[in-house]
Amino acid sequence: MPGGHARSSEIALEDRFGSEFARLAGCHHGGATWRLGPQDSVENAVLGGEAWEKLRSELLARLQEMLKLPNCDLKHLPDREKDLILGATILADWLSSGMDLPWRSPLPSDRQMIEVIRSAGLVPQEWKRGRSFDDLFGFPMNQLQRACDGLAQPGSVIVIESGMGSGKTEAALSLAYHLLAEKQANGVYFAMPTKLTSERIFDRLNAFLKQAADGDVPEALLIHGDSWLDWPLSESDDSGFHSRSGGSWFQTKKRALLASFAAGTVDQALLSVVNVRHRALRAFALAGKVVVLDEVHSYDSYTGSLVAALVRRIREWGGTAIVLSATLTAAARARLLGCDRNVSTADPYPLISVAEPGKNEVRKIEVPAGNDVTVDVRRASDDAEPLREAIERANRGEQVLWIENTVTGAQEIFRQVQTIVGGTVETGLIHSRFPVCRRQSEEERWVRLLGKNGGKERCRRGRILVATQVLEQSVDVDADFLITRLAPGDMLFQRLGRLWRHPSLNDVRPACARREALILIPPACENPADAEKFRRACLPYDPYWVLRTLRVWRELASVSLPSDIRPLLERIYADADEDGAVLKLKRRMLDEREKLEHLADISQGSADAPLDDDSVGTRVNDRPEVQLLLIRKGNKGYPMRERIAAQFADEPIELPPPSASARERVAAARAILRCMLKVPEHLAPAYAEFPTETFLSGLLWTGDGESRPVRAAYVDGSGRLLAESCAPTRLECFYHEKLGYRTAEKKGER
């Protein structure tokens, strides 16, 4: 019948349990079935007539007895339970679909059901009881961690505001441990803003599990848009159960959150609240878990609205939400806690705020700030003197960090540094327009050189690391001197967190080093009346908040951390009367915020019309990006449909024939994606210059019509990008081994 067994399930259940429960059963393939009509009844011959109806009645009676639900009222379901019921139904459907039962066999035995659940990895974990903080992490609690001890309970929200590097991560994991050990939580998901930060926290989560777990130590799963590149290959798909030798049942896009322990991007968790297929399965996956949301200050109004909705739903699903940030405003904190009352811009800092289950009030716990550190602040209006100072300091043995707001800006500063420095100074550049393989190796190298264990390396020579804001969060680099382009206040504080980060390194810093930051303020930032120049000088941030930051930071000679974080942020983000050009900036900011919040409301939508994951974004990107495959000029003579001489691959990538297995196609797709880099669409070669569907359509989705997410180009010996005809691309594009991807066009670039 139309709708298949999903619709027949809905028909069979409606009379017994009501339309709401039946409707959930009908949605277990990820979307709703057709609305039931008068011809849809259990007596319909299409459903097997009386004989099949009798068997269904017997099955339902057995299920009600097994689940101890003989008197359960399912006709009036609370909204908070609907996603969980549907998610459990989808999971049961997928598990049972993978059971190898003979045709016409009786219902599976308890042993068979237990085995399929165990094979999937859906088994409870045992924990070492009574582990101290020192046992878990190898060092004693500080004051913040001690204040957090014992606060967590299912259905609560805990917001931890404390300075950069103050131990918030360990505080959150310690709270999770106590819930897990007391069987008040069934897992942990650590949600980060970026792929890079999720990869960094992934290692720390696994180290925690080794110390906390009893018996077989579980291994956390890494979940983000590209993490599947490292998952074991399998012939399985998203809808059925296939065991994997040496792999995991959870390693598919839609099942990943079901893993008991995972770290990944916040986007994976947000798919439980936006209107996509199988969002209920993700909701069920998060139910009862400890969900840690780190660096929440970094989201715009769209994603921030979704995060607030996620926190609210986690509480409803019986989970515990732990929110971490060094730079939250009072209004943002109140929104996450679900309490607009009791908002004070004069709250102490550090601060722990707790919304307990069943209570409307928020409990606030003040934490002693400890000793402040003072950062001297200077300003400069052009780059010439800062460049000279950076090189001079590096020649004296200092580790200098220079953070730019755009890739183009970082490339230009690095190019100037390279033309001046001698061999005694080591230099580096980190931004998003390198291929994944190159960027990862560079990040690992600089964490090794400038991280907390890099004491010996620091003594060898001075260094200058130029980077974009990718280094603002959760990357363990420690600089002796910081130069940063002007940015909104919360971002500036995050950058200051890279300065003298580890006290254990103070003994190896050069005697001349001082805890100082130099803020670069382009002259255009002083004149908001020249709207176009002002906007370009503020990219990629909202111009109004850059201007408000400039007003507050313009006269500062120093800041004290952490005590100045709260008052300075509240001054920047407080509502203010404006006029003239600044009033126009404020109105534009408010209009944009309203639009993004409205879009966030729409994206949560109705479950009756769910969309594919890629059709409902968890981020708003006004500059869409594409994947770009760089190929050695002429493909080194190989037929393009057979192999690709990718720029960043040691050997040509073999392309499987159309008859190849799914496993072979996935392996080839992975090899290609590892060699790609992401660039803004408006800075990429035109699709028509090198159509990728002619050789990649069997491996990757190359798009259609105006949407072409995969581009390609040849690269000649000078790094210039060429079209398929080997003529230069219409937009002058280059790849430089040290600078990364760049274009000759700079206007409006980010």
Secondary structure, DSSP 8 states (H G I E B T S, - for coil): -TTHHHHHHHHHHHHHH-HHHHHHHHTTTSS------TT-STT-GGGTHHHHHHHHHHHHHHHHHHTT-TT---SS--HHHHHHHHHHHHHHHHHHHT----TT--S--HHHHHHHHHHHT-----B-TT--HHHHHSS---HHHHHHTT---TT-EEEEE--TTSSHHHHHHHHHHHHHHTTS-S-EEEEESSHHHHHHHHHHHHHHHHHHB-SS----EEESTTGGGGS---S--SSS----TTS-TT-STTTGGGSSEEEEEHHHHHTTTSSBTTHHHHHHHHTT-EEEEE-GGG--HHHHHHHHHHHHHHHHTT-EEEEEESS--HHHHHHHHT--SS--TT--SSEEEEE-TT-SSEEEEE------EEEEEEEESSSHHHHHHHHHHHHTT-EEEEE-SSHHHHHHHHHHHHHH--TTSEEEEE-SSS-HHHHHHHHHHHHHHHSTT-HHHHHH--EEEEE-GGGSSS----BSEEEEE---HHHHHHHHTTBT--GGGGGGS-TT---EEEEE--GGGG-TTSHHHHHHHHTTS-HHHHHHHHHHHTT-SEEEETTTHHHHHHHHHS-----HHHHHHHHHHHHHHHHHHHHHHHHH--TTS-B-GGGS-SS--SS-EEEEEEEEGGGGG--TTTEE-BTT-SS-EE---TTS-HHHHHHHHHHHHHTEEEEEGGGS--GGGS-THHHHTTTS---BTTB--EEEEEE-TTSBEE-TTSSB-SS-EEEETTTEEEES--TT--
